[in-house]
Amino acid sequence: MPLTHLDLAGHPRPQLVREPDWRDLGGPWRFAYDDADRGRAERWMDLHTTAPYTGSITVPYPPESKASGIGDSSHHPVLWYRRTVQVSAPPAGRRLLVHFGAVDHRAEVWLNGRPVGHHEGGHTPFTCDLTDAVEPGGEQVLVVRAEDQPLDVTQPRGKQDWRDAPHVIWYHRTSGIWQPVWLEEVPDLNVATLHWTPDVAHARVRCALTLSRWPARAVRVDVALTLGDRVLAEQRVLADERETVFEIAVPALRHAQDLDAVLWSPDHPHLVDATVTLREAGTAEGDDDTVVDRVTSYLGLRDIGWEEGGFQLNHKPCFLRLALQQGYWPDSHLAASADDLRRDAELAKEAGLNGLRVHQKLEDPRFLYWADRLGLMLWAEMPSAYAFGTTTMERVVSEWTEAVARDLSHPSIVAWVPVNESWGTPNPALVPAQRHFMDALYHLTKALDPSRPTVSNDGWEISAADIWGVHDYTQQASVLRERYGHASLRNGEFTDPWPGAKRLLLPGVRHEGQPVVLSEFGGTTFEPADGEEWFGYDTVAGPEDYAERLESLVTAAVESGLAGFCFTQLTDTEQETNGLFTADRRPKIPLPALRTILARPRRG
């Protein structure tokens, strides 16, 4: 039987899966710090060089974390990994690939002392072809050098602290390998990338497919889309170039009174299974087609819209109930197991939320899978650098382009956020180049994906944007009502254009129907014990006071003219103790009470 989306849980790349199963390279690797950066000169990548590797690390957890088995959070800019892998050379017509989910920040890879690939960008995946470096005998040596300069603030780093110890809202670093590493044997000509873009209004889906190389002659691409036992579409096209883009008609989307049976939404997160098969035509008359490659994928049929001050899902008004998700775990930092990723998605749903704003992190695709499957709407955000300049711009553009390409097909992602709170562009009102860069990121994102809104710059100093995201940490519900509880807010009119330290709108910005979302608010924490490290925006004495504060703030947001809210935050994260849940994922008030507050219905 063909694979379905139910079979893809835990796969490191759940929207492009082929049989046989992938081989996980997680677990113990030999490890060495290289503080003097002499490993290249001393040839630490060579086949028989083992002396420098005096330690052991559990991949894919960063060496700063307990889960890695090391737990050293001090500055070590250069890291080396070494592992022996039992694998033979693939047969003719096949290739052996190693995939890295993410290596922070710069990576170089060798097999048996031969260079096989490199990548820069600490949050996006890359692949190395090992085929030509495989030695006879079955035992291969894989070496990775990772460089992550702790003090380089032109490097996209998100919430990773540049100081020795976490302070304010920044956390321990996540260096080196921090997402899965895995082997895969593939045909020489294969499906390298696969993107799905639904168009519900026109009853179709766009498929964009990239082959691993330019085909010697055209290949046939067969696509089958199914929902359970129901065949939604089957189509064949010819691919005679590396990139092929085509439309697939989905007749089920024409039945306007039965759309809930097929559309993806938080209440009904239907996922469509997709099988893509490459075939070469027989060389002689009567010869059967040859299957070159077959991959399994999935997609969600849904449309995102925004107009007249409202956010829309599937052409209907949809109020956003989000929490800020840091995606951080005490023992593993930004890295997480498949079970941990699933549990965070489940917690958000159980708490009554319909989405999350993934903050300053490109979340693991295994988490995106569970958001797709459970029905969570996500805002995907680029981790920021902190110093403006040419290097920052080059790095952000490169990595953000890769990020959008990686996550384009996930139905759970409903908005892109390339910039947060002017981080990396600290003075856009005074420095024209910084505003131009923010606007350029907006337009780049819209060019890469016109189907979703782009939220740039989120928080304040808004310029080009499809949604106006406002950050307001007042702890008084009456103030929220005064600022956002008036009908003219839907026309982009703010009673207070400076709720924080910075203006909401940059000069010349005009409202053109953009929804206004309170995209950070709340941030309340329990009163800390004496000497306890903490950060929050206000304190309360205990659970009863917390529930009262939460209810008052959420009610004010729900009854306002806003298009949605995002509460800070889903879980406590190190010293930032303002989560709805503790760092070990326990609710701060009983879960039924939490759900009642966060899922409070809107009036009218």
Secondary structure, DSSP 8 states (H G I E B T S, - for coil): ----GGG-TT-SSTTSB-SS--EE--EEEEEEE-TT--TTTTTTTSTT--TT--EEEEETS-TTSGGGT----S---EEEEEEEEE-----TTEEEEEEES-EESEEEEEETTEEEEEEE-TTS-EEEE-GGG--TTSEEEEEEEEE--TT-TTS--TTB-SSSS--TT-B----EE-S-EEEEEEESS-EEEEEEEEEGGGTEEEEEEEESS--SS-EEEEEEEEETTEEEEEEEEEE-SSEEEEEEE-GGGG-GGGGGGTBB-SSSB--EEEEEEEEE--SSTT---EEEEEEEEEE-B--EEEETTEEEETTEE--EEEEEE---BTTTBT---HHHHHHHHHHHHHTT-SEEEE-SS---HHHHHHHHHHT-EEEEE----SS-SHHHHHHHHHHHHHHHHHHTT-TTEEEEES-BTTTT-S-TTT-HHHHHHHHHHHHHHHHH-TTS-B-TTBBSSB-S-SSEEEE-----HHHHHHHH-SGGGGGT--S-S-SSSS-SB-TT---SS--EEEEEEE-EEE---TT---B-SEEESSHHHHHHHHHHHHHHHHTSS-SEEEEE-SB-BTTB---SB-TTS-BSS-HHHHHHHHT-----
